[in-house]
């Protein structure tokens, strides 16, 4: 039962229509949240404008409204249903922005509706770029040199003091919408004007570029007693500069020492505590070399990364976050321990460029992926190759034949300018005997990832020229090579290879 006996009915906000950065992950989270609330004996009223979801199934919530997600609709439903509480943190950025509008418009106060989870002040300090910056400075967490502006003129003044490149981050937007990197005044004018238009509060953060540093994420759950747990730590293969939703991600982190990883975990918990997060949050860091790091941002809600971390570890993040929002503690739920995993998880984004062939494929700080695949393996190599096969697009093998037609200079150019094909052009470059040092310089990726790919490329090249001996089959399978690819390398039919 909720610790507040007055809470008998909760209104849960969905994330609305599927869009880039906000899709099935939030249906997954919202469904878990509804189930947790019903288990706690609470009546659940759900609003979502998207009927093509699991959460809008009549068995998930007690009452379902398929209506537009806006303030007027919410006021009408609150007036009719009279819920004692609102849960918006599983509805992605849509839910968070709607909760803010309802609070600032006086709707929650007028109808005595309590916002569950992180309160409005905590949301503001996480999402408002200036408030977040000040909070990080107050607790001594390093952040890139930055300034919040609400006009192009203010942005130009900041650029005169710092120079280029700069990163533009609009406040209260999803998937980096409206933001990006600028390298000159013309780009700045266009991007800042766009970002101000995208931000619900007309605000963008001008930030010193930290592109090229390692990007790390920590999924944290905190309860009202200030107890917290880092459910999962994740590392982007791509450096800062590519949106995390467009990056290949590994869990757990692969390139940090145990000491550095534990230090960042404690920093993530400290940040969640100082922001007043109740429930789930995602903390993103840029890491250079020990002990140099920066805090990038915090999402005070269930996010895409929450869904990945939940599936990767088996820890029901959205369910626990909903229960914690009702006032239960992690100890009472028996969920105060981080899950231990003895395997590696690899996530690869799924982009729509096979359908939209004329679209700009370049990846940056605005997310373009429309989904993702996840695979588990005993090693990173195995997990990565399994994930590649799961893409079900034109590229289902790491060493894909069509990239063998590319000139080496074209491979190098693609490696330097990230797009959806970079993993495959990098693999082909290494298969041809390309330099690991050059590959790391061109891509900005950590040398560990380059070395892992080189081992796969070297094995592939060797087996192509010398053949795959039966004694090497076990090693090949442990590295994640499929039966089909190994049969091709061996010059055998797939069924004959399987028999071997």
Secondary structure, 3 states (H helix, E strand, C coil): CCCCCCCCEEEEECCCCCECCECHHHHHHHHHHHHHHHHCCCEEEEECCCCCCCCCCCCCCCEEECCCCCHHHHHHHHHHHCCCEEECCCCHHHHHHHHHHHHHCCHHHHCCCEECCCCHHHHHHHHCHHHHHHHHHHCCCCCCCEEEECCHHHHHHHHHHHCCCEEEEECCCCCCCCCEEECCHHHHHHHHHHHHHHCCCCCEEEEECCCCCEEEEEEEEECCCCCEEEEEEEEECCCCCCCHHHCCEEECCCCCCHHHHHHHHHHHHHHHHHHCCCEEEEEEEEECCCCCEEEEEEECCCCHHHHHHHHHHCCCHHHHHHHHHCCCCHHHHCCCCCCCCCCEEEEEEECCCCCCCCCCCECCCCCCCCEEEEEEECCHHHHHHHHHHHCCCCCCCCCCHHHHHCCHHHHHHHHHCCECCHHHHHHHHHHCCCCHHHHHHHHCCCHHHHHHHHHHHHHHHHHHHHCCCHHHHHHHHHCCCCHHHHHHHHCCCHHHHHHC
